[in-house]
Amino acid sequence: MPGASADGVKTPPVFRFENQDRRLSVEVLDDDLFHFEYRADGKTPDGAIPTSPMVFKTDYAGVQSLKRDKYRFETSQLAVRV
């Protein structure tokens, strides 16, 4: 479940999958919104997925419920398998 930063803002859970030099990060922003980042540069990211001018919002309500098994994530509104 989400943690909190020093200023009290919820930090969304981020899950990472690696295969050789490829990385997939899955960030659960809300019960109906997941954010994905795919990298093939061999670098391992740390923390939240960076925002961009097209995806700039950072004040999401946060996930209320999250179930996870090895490759499946499920909130009250969305299920994703990677």
mmCIF file of the N, C-alpha and C atoms, coordinates in Angstrom:
data_MODEL
# 
_entry.id   MODEL 
# 
loop_
_atom_site.group_PDB 
_atom_site.id 
_atom_site.type_symbol 
_atom_site.label_atom_id 
_atom_site.label_alt_id 
_atom_site.label_comp_id 
_atom_site.label_asym_id 
_atom_site.label_entity_id 
_atom_site.label_seq_id 
_atom_site.pdbx_PDB_ins_code 
_atom_site.Cartn_x 
_atom_site.Cartn_y 
_atom_site.Cartn_z 
_atom_site.occupancy 
_atom_site.B_iso_or_equiv 
_atom_site.pdbx_formal_charge 
_atom_site.auth_seq_id 
_atom_site.auth_comp_id 
_atom_site.auth_asym_id 
_atom_site.auth_atom_id 
_atom_site.pdbx_PDB_model_num 
ATOM 1   N N  . MET A 1 1  ? 0.848   -1.179  0.000   1.00 0.00 ? 1  MET A N  1 
ATOM 2   C CA . MET A 1 1  ? 0.000   0.000   0.000   1.00 0.00 ? 1  MET A CA 1 
ATOM 3   C C  . MET A 1 1  ? 0.891   1.239   0.000   1.00 0.00 ? 1  MET A C  1 
ATOM 4   N N  . PRO A 1 2  ? 0.299   2.400   -0.296  1.00 0.00 ? 2  PRO A N  1 
ATOM 5   C CA . PRO A 1 2  ? 1.115   3.589   -0.409  1.00 0.00 ? 2  PRO A CA 1 
ATOM 6   C C  . PRO A 1 2  ? 1.725   3.999   0.911   1.00 0.00 ? 2  PRO A C  1 
ATOM 7   N N  . GLY A 1 3  ? 2.867   4.649   0.821   1.00 0.00 ? 3  GLY A N  1 
ATOM 8   C CA . GLY A 1 3  ? 3.509   5.218   1.987   1.00 0.00 ? 3  GLY A CA 1 
ATOM 9   C C  . GLY A 1 3  ? 3.229   6.704   2.006   1.00 0.00 ? 3  GLY A C  1 
ATOM 10  N N  . ALA A 1 4  ? 3.986   7.426   2.802   1.00 0.00 ? 4  ALA A N  1 
ATOM 11  C CA . ALA A 1 4  ? 3.841   8.881   2.831   1.00 0.00 ? 4  ALA A CA 1 
ATOM 12  C C  . ALA A 1 4  ? 5.220   9.501   2.823   1.00 0.00 ? 4  ALA A C  1 
ATOM 13  N N  . SER A 1 5  ? 5.328   10.627  2.144   1.00 0.00 ? 5  SER A N  1 
ATOM 14  C CA . SER A 1 5  ? 6.594   11.343  2.114   1.00 0.00 ? 5  SER A CA 1 
ATOM 15  C C  . SER A 1 5  ? 6.696   12.224  3.345   1.00 0.00 ? 5  SER A C  1 
ATOM 16  N N  . ALA A 1 6  ? 7.813   12.938  3.472   1.00 0.00 ? 6  ALA A N  1 
ATOM 17  C CA . ALA A 1 6  ? 8.035   13.792  4.638   1.00 0.00 ? 6  ALA A CA 1 
ATOM 18  C C  . ALA A 1 6  ? 6.975   14.889  4.745   1.00 0.00 ? 6  ALA A C  1 
ATOM 19  N N  . ASP A 1 7  ? 6.410   15.341  3.600   1.00 0.00 ? 7  ASP A N  1 
ATOM 20  C CA . ASP A 1 7  ? 5.401   16.394  3.639   1.00 0.00 ? 7  ASP A CA 1 
ATOM 21  C C  . ASP A 1 7  ? 3.980   15.850  3.748   1.00 0.00 ? 7  ASP A C  1 
ATOM 22  N N  . GLY A 1 8  ? 3.826   14.537  3.988   1.00 0.00 ? 8  GLY A N  1 
ATOM 23  C CA . GLY A 1 8  ? 2.521   13.926  4.202   1.00 0.00 ? 8  GLY A CA 1 
ATOM 24  C C  . GLY A 1 8  ? 1.795   13.503  2.939   1.00 0.00 ? 8  GLY A C  1 
ATOM 25  N N  . VAL A 1 9  ? 2.384   13.720  1.771   1.00 0.00 ? 9  VAL A N  1 
ATOM 26  C CA . VAL A 1 9  ? 1.758   13.337  0.514   1.00 0.00 ? 9  VAL A CA 1 
ATOM 27  C C  . VAL A 1 9  ? 1.900   11.834  0.320   1.00 0.00 ? 9  VAL A C  1 
ATOM 28  N N  . LYS A 1 10 ? 0.812   11.172  -0.128  1.00 0.00 ? 10 LYS A N  1 
ATOM 29  C CA . LYS A 1 10 ? 0.866   9.730   -0.377  1.00 0.00 ? 10 LYS A CA 1 
ATOM 30  C C  . LYS A 1 10 ? 1.824   9.435   -1.520  1.00 0.00 ? 10 LYS A C  1 
ATOM 31  N N  . THR A 1 11 ? 2.636   8.414   -1.338  1.00 0.00 ? 11 THR A N  1 
ATOM 32  C CA . THR A 1 11 ? 3.503   7.957   -2.420  1.00 0.00 ? 11 THR A CA 1 
ATOM 33  C C  . THR A 1 11 ? 2.914   6.662   -2.970  1.00 0.00 ? 11 THR A C  1 
ATOM 34  N N  . PRO A 1 12 ? 2.638   6.646   -4.279  1.00 0.00 ? 12 PRO A N  1 
ATOM 35  C CA . PRO A 1 12 ? 2.010   5.455   -4.846  1.00 0.00 ? 12 PRO A CA 1 
ATOM 36  C C  . PRO A 1 12 ? 2.966   4.266   -4.863  1.00 0.00 ? 12 PRO A C  1 
ATOM 37  N N  . PRO A 1 13 ? 2.435   3.059   -4.747  1.00 0.00 ? 13 PRO A N  1 
ATOM 38  C CA . PRO A 1 13 ? 3.294   1.881   -4.820  1.00 0.00 ? 13 PRO A CA 1 
ATOM 39  C C  . PRO A 1 13 ? 3.840   1.711   -6.237  1.00 0.00 ? 13 PRO A C  1 
ATOM 40  N N  . VAL A 1 14 ? 5.117   1.344   -6.337  1.00 0.00 ? 14 VAL A N  1 
ATOM 41  C CA . VAL A 1 14 ? 5.783   1.108   -7.618  1.00 0.00 ? 14 VAL A CA 1 
ATOM 42  C C  . VAL A 1 14 ? 6.369   -0.303  -7.584  1.00 0.00 ? 14 VAL A C  1 
ATOM 43  N N  . PHE A 1 15 ? 6.081   -1.073  -8.620  1.00 0.00 ? 15 PHE A N  1 
ATOM 44  C CA . PHE A 1 15 ? 6.594   -2.437  -8.736  1.00 0.00 ? 15 PHE A CA 1 
ATOM 45  C C  . PHE A 1 15 ? 7.464   -2.522  -9.978  1.00 0.00 ? 15 PHE A C  1 
ATOM 46  N N  . ARG A 1 16 ? 8.577   -3.242  -9.892  1.00 0.00 ? 16 ARG A N  1 
ATOM 47  C CA . ARG A 1 16 ? 9.511   -3.317  -11.011 1.00 0.00 ? 16 ARG A CA 1 
ATOM 48  C C  . ARG A 1 16 ? 9.750   -4.763  -11.430 1.00 0.00 ? 16 ARG A C  1 
ATOM 49  N N  . PHE A 1 17 ? 9.874   -4.925  -12.749 1.00 0.00 ? 17 PHE A N  1 
ATOM 50  C CA . PHE A 1 17 ? 10.179  -6.224  -13.347 1.00 0.00 ? 17 PHE A CA 1 
ATOM 51  C C  . PHE A 1 17 ? 11.415  -6.035  -14.214 1.00 0.00 ? 17 PHE A C  1 
ATOM 52  N N  . GLU A 1 18 ? 12.358  -6.976  -14.119 1.00 0.00 ? 18 GLU A N  1 
ATOM 53  C CA . GLU A 1 18 ? 13.600  -6.869  -14.882 1.00 0.00 ? 18 GLU A CA 1 
ATOM 54  C C  . GLU A 1 18 ? 13.859  -8.141  -15.661 1.00 0.00 ? 18 GLU A C  1 
ATOM 55  N N  . ASN A 1 19 ? 14.406  -7.966  -16.864 1.00 0.00 ? 19 ASN A N  1 
ATOM 56  C CA . ASN A 1 19 ? 14.818  -9.076  -17.702 1.00 0.00 ? 19 ASN A CA 1 
ATOM 57  C C  . ASN A 1 19 ? 16.015  -8.603  -18.506 1.00 0.00 ? 19 ASN A C  1 
ATOM 58  N N  . GLN A 1 20 ? 17.185  -9.070  -18.146 1.00 0.00 ? 20 GLN A N  1 
ATOM 59  C CA . GLN A 1 20 ? 18.454  -8.634  -18.734 1.00 0.00 ? 20 GLN A CA 1 
ATOM 60  C C  . GLN A 1 20 ? 18.566  -7.124  -18.584 1.00 0.00 ? 20 GLN A C  1 
ATOM 61  N N  . ASP A 1 21 ? 18.633  -6.360  -19.675 1.00 0.00 ? 21 ASP A N  1 
ATOM 62  C CA . ASP A 1 21 ? 18.773  -4.911  -19.552 1.00 0.00 ? 21 ASP A CA 1 
ATOM 63  C C  . ASP A 1 21 ? 17.457  -4.171  -19.759 1.00 0.00 ? 21 ASP A C  1 
ATOM 64  N N  . ARG A 1 22 ? 16.340  -4.867  -19.692 1.00 0.00 ? 22 ARG A N  1 
ATOM 65  C CA . ARG A 1 22 ? 15.026  -4.247  -19.864 1.00 0.00 ? 22 ARG A CA 1 
ATOM 66  C C  . ARG A 1 22 ? 14.318  -4.157  -18.514 1.00 0.00 ? 22 ARG A C  1 
ATOM 67  N N  . ARG A 1 23 ? 13.611  -3.051  -18.317 1.00 0.00 ? 23 ARG A N  1 
ATOM 68  C CA . ARG A 1 23 ? 12.914  -2.814  -17.056 1.00 0.00 ? 23 ARG A CA 1 
ATOM 69  C C  . ARG A 1 23 ? 11.488  -2.340  -17.330 1.00 0.00 ? 23 ARG A C  1 
ATOM 70  N N  . LEU A 1 24 ? 10.543  -2.845  -16.567 1.00 0.00 ? 24 LEU A N  1 
ATOM 71  C CA . LEU A 1 24 ? 9.165   -2.356  -16.599 1.00 0.00 ? 24 LEU A CA 1 
ATOM 72  C C  . LEU A 1 24 ? 8.807   -1.939  -15.182 1.00 0.00 ? 24 LEU A C  1 
ATOM 73  N N  . SER A 1 25 ? 8.364   -0.693  -15.039 1.00 0.00 ? 25 SER A N  1 
ATOM 74  C CA . SER A 1 25 ? 7.889   -0.189  -13.757 1.00 0.00 ? 25 SER A CA 1 
ATOM 75  C C  . SER A 1 25 ? 6.388   0.005   -13.851 1.00 0.00 ? 25 SER A C  1 
ATOM 76  N N  . VAL A 1 26 ? 5.669   -0.399  -12.811 1.00 0.00 ? 26 VAL A N  1 
ATOM 77  C CA . VAL A 1 26 ? 4.221   -0.237  -12.730 1.00 0.00 ? 26 VAL A CA 1 
ATOM 78  C C  . VAL A 1 26 ? 3.936   0.552   -11.466 1.00 0.00 ? 26 VAL A C  1 
ATOM 79  N N  . GLU A 1 27 ? 3.321   1.711   -11.638 1.00 0.00 ? 27 GLU A N  1 
ATOM 80  C CA . GLU A 1 27 ? 2.989   2.599   -10.526 1.00 0.00 ? 27 GLU A CA 1 
ATOM 81  C C  . GLU A 1 27 ? 1.461   2.663   -10.424 1.00 0.00 ? 27 GLU A C  1 
ATOM 82  N N  . VAL A 1 28 ? 0.917   2.384   -9.257  1.00 0.00 ? 28 VAL A N  1 
ATOM 83  C CA . VAL A 1 28 ? -0.529  2.383   -9.065  1.00 0.00 ? 28 VAL A CA 1 
ATOM 84  C C  . VAL A 1 28 ? -0.929  3.733   -8.475  1.00 0.00 ? 28 VAL A C  1 
ATOM 85  N N  . LEU A 1 29 ? -1.487  4.611   -9.338  1.00 0.00 ? 29 LEU A N  1 
ATOM 86  C CA . LEU A 1 29 ? -1.787  5.980   -8.927  1.00 0.00 ? 29 LEU A CA 1 
ATOM 87  C C  . LEU A 1 29 ? -3.149  6.124   -8.258  1.00 0.00 ? 29 LEU A C  1 
ATOM 88  N N  . ASP A 1 30 ? -4.143  5.452   -8.781  1.00 0.00 ? 30 ASP A N  1 
ATOM 89  C CA . ASP A 1 30 ? -5.513  5.459   -8.269  1.00 0.00 ? 30 ASP A CA 1 
ATOM 90  C C  . ASP A 1 30 ? -6.091  4.076   -8.492  1.00 0.00 ? 30 ASP A C  1 
ATOM 91  N N  . ASP A 1 31 ? -7.288  3.847   -7.971  1.00 0.00 ? 31 ASP A N  1 
ATOM 92  C CA . ASP A 1 31 ? -7.943  2.556   -8.201  1.00 0.00 ? 31 ASP A CA 1 
ATOM 93  C C  . ASP A 1 31 ? -8.257  2.328   -9.680  1.00 0.00 ? 31 ASP A C  1 
ATOM 94  N N  . ASP A 1 32 ? -8.305  3.395   -10.473 1.00 0.00 ? 32 ASP A N  1 
ATOM 95  C CA . ASP A 1 32 ? -8.610  3.253   -11.894 1.00 0.00 ? 32 ASP A CA 1 
ATOM 96  C C  . ASP A 1 32 ? -7.484  3.755   -12.807 1.00 0.00 ? 32 ASP A C  1 
ATOM 97  N N  . LEU A 1 33 ? -6.260  3.886   -12.272 1.00 0.00 ? 33 LEU A N  1 
ATOM 98  C CA . LEU A 1 33 ? -5.170  4.431   -13.082 1.00 0.00 ? 33 LEU A CA 1 
ATOM 99  C C  . LEU A 1 33 ? -3.818  3.832   -12.697 1.00 0.00 ? 33 LEU A C  1 
ATOM 100 N N  . PHE A 1 34 ? -3.207  3.171   -13.667 1.00 0.00 ? 34 PHE A N  1 
ATOM 101 C CA . PHE A 1 34 ? -1.844  2.642   -13.511 1.00 0.00 ? 34 PHE A CA 1 
ATOM 102 C C  . PHE A 1 34 ? -0.937  3.423   -14.453 1.00 0.00 ? 34 PHE A C  1 
ATOM 103 N N  . HIS A 1 35 ? 0.304   3.640   -14.070 1.00 0.00 ? 35 HIS A N  1 
ATOM 104 C CA . HIS A 1 35 ? 1.295   4.353   -14.875 1.00 0.00 ? 35 HIS A CA 1 
ATOM 105 C C  . HIS A 1 35 ? 2.432   3.370   -15.147 1.00 0.00 ? 35 HIS A C  1 
ATOM 106 N N  . PHE A 1 36 ? 2.820   3.230   -16.409 1.00 0.00 ? 36 PHE A N  1 
ATOM 107 C CA . PHE A 1 36 ? 3.851   2.274   -16.806 1.00 0.00 ? 36 PHE A CA 1 
ATOM 108 C C  . PHE A 1 36 ? 5.054   3.004   -17.380 1.00 0.00 ? 36 PHE A C  1 
ATOM 109 N N  . GLU A 1 37 ? 6.230   2.451   -17.139 1.00 0.00 ? 37 GLU A N  1 
ATOM 110 C CA . GLU A 1 37 ? 7.451   2.943   -17.779 1.00 0.00 ? 37 GLU A CA 1 
ATOM 111 C C  . GLU A 1 37 ? 8.265   1.730   -18.220 1.00 0.00 ? 37 GLU A C  1 
ATOM 112 N N  . TYR A 1 38 ? 8.630   1.718   -19.495 1.00 0.00 ? 38 TYR A N  1 
ATOM 113 C CA . TYR A 1 38 ? 9.481   0.665   -20.044 1.00 0.00 ? 38 TYR A CA 1 
ATOM 114 C C  . TYR A 1 38 ? 10.830  1.277   -20.380 1.00 0.00 ? 38 TYR A C  1 
ATOM 115 N N  . ARG A 1 39 ? 11.894  0.616   -19.945 1.00 0.00 ? 39 ARG A N  1 
ATOM 116 C CA . ARG A 1 39 ? 13.252  1.091   -20.226 1.00 0.00 ? 39 ARG A CA 1 
ATOM 117 C C  . ARG A 1 39 ? 14.070  -0.055  -20.791 1.00 0.00 ? 39 ARG A C  1 
ATOM 118 N N  . ALA A 1 40 ? 14.857  0.252   -21.802 1.00 0.00 ? 40 ALA A N  1 
ATOM 119 C CA . ALA A 1 40 ? 15.749  -0.747  -22.384 1.00 0.00 ? 40 ALA A CA 1 
ATOM 120 C C  . ALA A 1 40 ? 17.183  -0.244  -22.368 1.00 0.00 ? 40 ALA A C  1 
ATOM 121 N N  . ASP A 1 41 ? 17.477  0.679   -21.467 1.00 0.00 ? 41 ASP A N  1 
ATOM 122 C CA . ASP A 1 41 ? 18.820  1.255   -21.406 1.00 0.00 ? 41 ASP A CA 1 
ATOM 123 C C  . ASP A 1 41 ? 19.694  0.634   -20.324 1.00 0.00 ? 41 ASP A C  1 
ATOM 124 N N  . GLY A 1 42 ? 19.178  -0.355  -19.610 1.00 0.00 ? 42 GLY A N  1 
ATOM 125 C CA . GLY A 1 42 ? 19.958  -1.029  -18.580 1.00 0.00 ? 42 GLY A CA 1 
ATOM 126 C C  . GLY A 1 42 ? 19.993  -0.311  -17.250 1.00 0.00 ? 42 GLY A C  1 
ATOM 127 N N  . LYS A 1 43 ? 19.430  0.890   -17.155 1.00 0.00 ? 43 LYS A N  1 
ATOM 128 C CA . LYS A 1 43 ? 19.434  1.648   -15.906 1.00 0.00 ? 43 LYS A CA 1 
ATOM 129 C C  . LYS A 1 43 ? 18.274  1.209   -15.024 1.00 0.00 ? 43 LYS A C  1 
ATOM 130 N N  . THR A 1 44 ? 18.523  1.106   -13.744 1.00 0.00 ? 44 THR A N  1 
ATOM 131 C CA . THR A 1 44 ? 17.479  0.760   -12.791 1.00 0.00 ? 44 THR A CA 1 
ATOM 132 C C  . THR A 1 44 ? 16.964  2.040   -12.153 1.00 0.00 ? 44 THR A C  1 
ATOM 133 N N  . PRO A 1 45 ? 15.688  2.388   -12.393 1.00 0.00 ? 45 PRO A N  1 
ATOM 134 C CA . PRO A 1 45 ? 15.142  3.608   -11.811 1.00 0.00 ? 45 PRO A CA 1 
ATOM 135 C C  . PRO A 1 45 ? 14.951  3.465   -10.308 1.00 0.00 ? 45 PRO A C  1 
ATOM 136 N N  . ASP A 1 46 ? 14.849  4.583   -9.634  1.00 0.00 ? 46 ASP A N  1 
ATOM 137 C CA . ASP A 1 46 ? 14.628  4.597   -8.195  1.00 0.00 ? 46 ASP A CA 1 
ATOM 138 C C  . ASP A 1 46 ? 13.460  5.527   -7.905  1.00 0.00 ? 46 ASP A C  1 
ATOM 139 N N  . GLY A 1 47 ? 12.520  5.091   -7.108  1.00 0.00 ? 47 GLY A N  1 
ATOM 140 C CA . GLY A 1 47 ? 11.397  5.930   -6.740  1.00 0.00 ? 47 GLY A CA 1 
ATOM 141 C C  . GLY A 1 47 ? 10.290  5.914   -7.770  1.00 0.00 ? 47 GLY A C  1 
ATOM 142 N N  . ALA A 1 48 ? 9.494   6.976   -7.754  1.00 0.00 ? 48 ALA A N  1 
ATOM 143 C CA . ALA A 1 48 ? 8.337   7.082   -8.644  1.00 0.00 ? 48 ALA A CA 1 
ATOM 144 C C  . ALA A 1 48 ? 8.782   7.245   -10.093 1.00 0.00 ? 48 ALA A C  1 
ATOM 145 N N  . ILE A 1 49 ? 7.896   6.896   -11.003 1.00 0.00 ? 49 ILE A N  1 
ATOM 146 C CA . ILE A 1 49 ? 8.152   7.107   -12.424 1.00 0.00 ? 49 ILE A CA 1 
ATOM 147 C C  . ILE A 1 49 ? 8.127   8.612   -12.672 1.00 0.00 ? 49 ILE A C  1 
ATOM 148 N N  . PRO A 1 50 ? 9.121   9.154   -13.374 1.00 0.00 ? 50 PRO A N  1 
ATOM 149 C CA . PRO A 1 50 ? 9.138   10.602  -13.621 1.00 0.00 ? 50 PRO A CA 1 
ATOM 150 C C  . PRO A 1 50 ? 7.918   11.065  -14.427 1.00 0.00 ? 50 PRO A C  1 
ATOM 151 N N  . THR A 1 51 ? 7.494   12.297  -14.169 1.00 0.00 ? 51 THR A N  1 
ATOM 152 C CA . THR A 1 51 ? 6.419   12.883  -14.956 1.00 0.00 ? 51 THR A CA 1 
ATOM 153 C C  . THR A 1 51 ? 7.011   13.529  -16.199 1.00 0.00 ? 51 THR A C  1 
ATOM 154 N N  . SER A 1 52 ? 6.142   13.910  -17.119 1.00 0.00 ? 52 SER A N  1 
ATOM 155 C CA . SER A 1 52 ? 6.547   14.593  -18.343 1.00 0.00 ? 52 SER A CA 1 
ATOM 156 C C  . SER A 1 52 ? 5.530   15.696  -18.605 1.00 0.00 ? 52 SER A C  1 
ATOM 157 N N  . PRO A 1 53 ? 5.762   16.557  -19.591 1.00 0.00 ? 53 PRO A N  1 
ATOM 158 C CA . PRO A 1 53 ? 4.768   17.591  -19.891 1.00 0.00 ? 53 PRO A CA 1 
ATOM 159 C C  . PRO A 1 53 ? 3.397   17.005  -20.242 1.00 0.00 ? 53 PRO A C  1 
ATOM 160 N N  . MET A 1 54 ? 3.349   15.798  -20.804 1.00 0.00 ? 54 MET A N  1 
ATOM 161 C CA . MET A 1 54 ? 2.066   15.187  -21.157 1.00 0.00 ? 54 MET A CA 1 
ATOM 162 C C  . MET A 1 54 ? 1.412   14.503  -19.958 1.00 0.00 ? 54 MET A C  1 
ATOM 163 N N  . VAL A 1 55 ? 2.208   14.073  -18.997 1.00 0.00 ? 55 VAL A N  1 
ATOM 164 C CA . VAL A 1 55 ? 1.694   13.406  -17.793 1.00 0.00 ? 55 VAL A CA 1 
ATOM 165 C C  . VAL A 1 55 ? 2.314   14.135  -16.607 1.00 0.00 ? 55 VAL A C  1 
ATOM 166 N N  . PHE A 1 56 ? 1.679   15.238  -16.205 1.00 0.00 ? 56 PHE A N  1 
ATOM 167 C CA . PHE A 1 56 ? 2.292   16.111  -15.210 1.00 0.00 ? 56 PHE A CA 1 
ATOM 168 C C  . PHE A 1 56 ? 1.595   16.071  -13.857 1.00 0.00 ? 56 PHE A C  1 
ATOM 169 N N  . LYS A 1 57 ? 0.362   15.619  -13.824 1.00 0.00 ? 57 LYS A N  1 
ATOM 170 C CA . LYS A 1 57 ? -0.382  15.597  -12.568 1.00 0.00 ? 57 LYS A CA 1 
ATOM 171 C C  . LYS A 1 57 ? 0.311   14.676  -11.565 1.00 0.00 ? 57 LYS A C  1 
ATOM 172 N N  . THR A 1 58 ? 0.377   15.097  -10.318 1.00 0.00 ? 58 THR A N  1 
ATOM 173 C CA . THR A 1 58 ? 1.007   14.267  -9.283  1.00 0.00 ? 58 THR A CA 1 
ATOM 174 C C  . THR A 1 58 ? 0.149   14.128  -8.029  1.00 0.00 ? 58 THR A C  1 
ATOM 175 N N  . ASP A 1 59 ? -0.987  14.805  -7.964  1.00 0.00 ? 59 ASP A N  1 
ATOM 176 C CA . ASP A 1 59 ? -1.805  14.804  -6.749  1.00 0.00 ? 59 ASP A CA 1 
ATOM 177 C C  . ASP A 1 59 ? -3.001  13.857  -6.863  1.00 0.00 ? 59 ASP A C  1 
ATOM 178 N N  . TYR A 1 60 ? -2.717  12.582  -7.062  1.00 0.00 ? 60 TYR A N  1 
ATOM 179 C CA . TYR A 1 60 ? -3.768  11.573  -7.155  1.00 0.00 ? 60 TYR A CA 1 
ATOM 180 C C  . TYR A 1 60 ? -4.268  11.207  -5.760  1.00 0.00 ? 60 TYR A C  1 
ATOM 181 N N  . ALA A 1 61 ? -5.511  10.764  -5.702  1.00 0.00 ? 61 ALA A N  1 
ATOM 182 C CA . ALA A 1 61 ? -6.110  10.380  -4.415  1.00 0.00 ? 61 ALA A CA 1 
ATOM 183 C C  . ALA A 1 61 ? -5.403  9.174   -3.809  1.00 0.00 ? 61 ALA A C  1 
ATOM 184 N N  . GLY A 1 62 ? -4.891  8.305   -4.654  1.00 0.00 ? 62 GLY A N  1 
ATOM 185 C CA . GLY A 1 62 ? -4.191  7.117   -4.170  1.00 0.00 ? 62 GLY A CA 1 
ATOM 186 C C  . GLY A 1 62 ? -5.073  5.889   -4.228  1.00 0.00 ? 62 GLY A C  1 
ATOM 187 N N  . VAL A 1 63 ? -4.436  4.761   -4.246  1.00 0.00 ? 63 VAL A N  1 
ATOM 188 C CA . VAL A 1 63 ? -5.140  3.485   -4.321  1.00 0.00 ? 63 VAL A CA 1 
ATOM 189 C C  . VAL A 1 63 ? -5.761  3.166   -2.949  1.00 0.00 ? 63 VAL A C  1 
ATOM 190 N N  . GLN A 1 64 ? -7.023  2.732   -2.973  1.00 0.00 ? 64 GLN A N  1 
ATOM 191 C CA . GLN A 1 64 ? -7.713  2.389   -1.729  1.00 0.00 ? 64 GLN A CA 1 
ATOM 192 C C  . GLN A 1 64 ? -7.559  0.913   -1.376  1.00 0.00 ? 64 GLN A C  1 
ATOM 193 N N  . SER A 1 65 ? -7.500  0.069   -2.418  1.00 0.00 ? 65 SER A N  1 
ATOM 194 C CA . SER A 1 65 ? -7.289  -1.360  -2.190  1.00 0.00 ? 65 SER A CA 1 
ATOM 195 C C  . SER A 1 65 ? -6.428  -1.906  -3.315  1.00 0.00 ? 65 SER A C  1 
ATOM 196 N N  . LEU A 1 66 ? -5.509  -2.771  -2.967  1.00 0.00 ? 66 LEU A N  1 
ATOM 197 C CA . LEU A 1 66 ? -4.605  -3.340  -3.959  1.00 0.00 ? 66 LEU A CA 1 
ATOM 198 C C  . LEU A 1 66 ? -4.288  -4.775  -3.580  1.00 0.00 ? 66 LEU A C  1 
ATOM 199 N N  . LYS A 1 67 ? -4.576  -5.685  -4.523  1.00 0.00 ? 67 LYS A N  1 
ATOM 200 C CA . LYS A 1 67 ? -4.200  -7.090  -4.369  1.00 0.00 ? 67 LYS A CA 1 
ATOM 201 C C  . LYS A 1 67 ? -3.152  -7.376  -5.427  1.00 0.00 ? 67 LYS A C  1 
ATOM 202 N N  . ARG A 1 68 ? -2.142  -8.140  -5.058  1.00 0.00 ? 68 ARG A N  1 
ATOM 203 C CA . ARG A 1 68 ? -1.095  -8.456  -6.013  1.00 0.00 ? 68 ARG A CA 1 
ATOM 204 C C  . ARG A 1 68 ? -0.640  -9.889  -5.837  1.00 0.00 ? 68 ARG A C  1 
ATOM 205 N N  . ASP A 1 69 ? -0.516  -10.595 -6.958  1.00 0.00 ? 69 ASP A N  1 
ATOM 206 C CA . ASP A 1 69 ? 0.233   -11.832 -6.940  1.00 0.00 ? 69 ASP A CA 1 
ATOM 207 C C  . ASP A 1 69 ? 1.434   -11.576 -7.842  1.00 0.00 ? 69 ASP A C  1 
ATOM 208 N N  . LYS A 1 70 ? 2.132   -12.562 -8.251  1.00 0.00 ? 70 LYS A N  1 
ATOM 209 C CA . LYS A 1 70 ? 3.416   -12.360 -8.929  1.00 0.00 ? 70 LYS A CA 1 
ATOM 210 C C  . LYS A 1 70 ? 3.343   -11.381 -10.107 1.00 0.00 ? 70 LYS A C  1 
ATOM 211 N N  . TYR A 1 71 ? 2.391   -11.569 -11.015 1.00 0.00 ? 71 TYR A N  1 
ATOM 212 C CA . TYR A 1 71 ? 2.316   -10.732 -12.220 1.00 0.00 ? 71 TYR A CA 1 
ATOM 213 C C  . TYR A 1 71 ? 0.963   -10.060 -12.398 1.00 0.00 ? 71 TYR A C  1 
ATOM 214 N N  . ARG A 1 72 ? 0.124   -10.071 -11.393 1.00 0.00 ? 72 ARG A N  1 
ATOM 215 C CA . ARG A 1 72 ? -1.229  -9.510  -11.508 1.00 0.00 ? 72 ARG A CA 1 
ATOM 216 C C  . ARG A 1 72 ? -1.445  -8.475  -10.415 1.00 0.00 ? 72 ARG A C  1 
ATOM 217 N N  . PHE A 1 73 ? -2.039  -7.354  -10.808 1.00 0.00 ? 73 PHE A N  1 
ATOM 218 C CA . PHE A 1 73 ? -2.392  -6.282  -9.886  1.00 0.00 ? 73 PHE A CA 1 
ATOM 219 C C  . PHE A 1 73 ? -3.882  -6.048  -10.020 1.00 0.00 ? 73 PHE A C  1 
ATOM 220 N N  . GLU A 1 74 ? -4.573  -5.871  -8.890  1.00 0.00 ? 74 GLU A N  1 
ATOM 221 C CA . GLU A 1 74 ? -6.003  -5.640  -8.935  1.00 0.00 ? 74 GLU A CA 1 
ATOM 222 C C  . GLU A 1 74 ? -6.400  -4.619  -7.888  1.00 0.00 ? 74 GLU A C  1 
ATOM 223 N N  . THR A 1 75 ? -7.106  -3.585  -8.340  1.00 0.00 ? 75 THR A N  1 
ATOM 224 C CA . THR A 1 75 ? -7.706  -2.614  -7.445  1.00 0.00 ? 75 THR A CA 1 
ATOM 225 C C  . THR A 1 75 ? -9.213  -2.856  -7.472  1.00 0.00 ? 75 THR A C  1 
ATOM 226 N N  . SER A 1 76 ? -9.979  -1.997  -6.813  1.00 0.00 ? 76 SER A N  1 
ATOM 227 C CA . SER A 1 76 ? -11.439 -2.161  -6.819  1.00 0.00 ? 76 SER A CA 1 
ATOM 228 C C  . SER A 1 76 ? -12.041 -1.871  -8.195  1.00 0.00 ? 76 SER A C  1 
ATOM 229 N N  . GLN A 1 77 ? -11.284 -1.213  -9.109  1.00 0.00 ? 77 GLN A N  1 
ATOM 230 C CA . GLN A 1 77 ? -11.831 -0.833  -10.408 1.00 0.00 ? 77 GLN A CA 1 
ATOM 231 C C  . GLN A 1 77 ? -11.050 -1.373  -11.616 1.00 0.00 ? 77 GLN A C  1 
ATOM 232 N N  . LEU A 1 78 ? -9.880  -1.959  -11.411 1.00 0.00 ? 78 LEU A N  1 
ATOM 233 C CA . LEU A 1 78 ? -9.041  -2.307  -12.541 1.00 0.00 ? 78 LEU A CA 1 
ATOM 234 C C  . LEU A 1 78 ? -8.166  -3.517  -12.194 1.00 0.00 ? 78 LEU A C  1 
ATOM 235 N N  . ALA A 1 79 ? -7.939  -4.377  -13.187 1.00 0.00 ? 79 ALA A N  1 
ATOM 236 C CA . ALA A 1 79 ? -7.020  -5.496  -13.015 1.00 0.00 ? 79 ALA A CA 1 
ATOM 237 C C  . ALA A 1 79 ? -6.047  -5.505  -14.198 1.00 0.00 ? 79 ALA A C  1 
ATOM 238 N N  . VAL A 1 80 ? -4.765  -5.729  -13.912 1.00 0.00 ? 80 VAL A N  1 
ATOM 239 C CA . VAL A 1 80 ? -3.716  -5.717  -14.932 1.00 0.00 ? 80 VAL A CA 1 
ATOM 240 C C  . VAL A 1 80 ? -2.807  -6.912  -14.702 1.00 0.00 ? 80 VAL A C  1 
ATOM 241 N N  . ARG A 1 81 ? -2.435  -7.583  -15.792 1.00 0.00 ? 81 ARG A N  1 
ATOM 242 C CA . ARG A 1 81 ? -1.462  -8.669  -15.724 1.00 0.00 ? 81 ARG A CA 1 
ATOM 243 C C  . ARG A 1 81 ? -0.290  -8.272  -16.626 1.00 0.00 ? 81 ARG A C  1 
ATOM 244 N N  . VAL A 1 82 ? 0.905   -8.398  -16.093 1.00 0.00 ? 82 VAL A N  1 
ATOM 245 C CA . VAL A 1 82 ? 2.116   -8.095  -16.889 1.00 0.00 ? 82 VAL A CA 1 
ATOM 246 C C  . VAL A 1 82 ? 2.901   -9.357  -17.144 1.00 0.00 ? 82 VAL A C  1 
# 
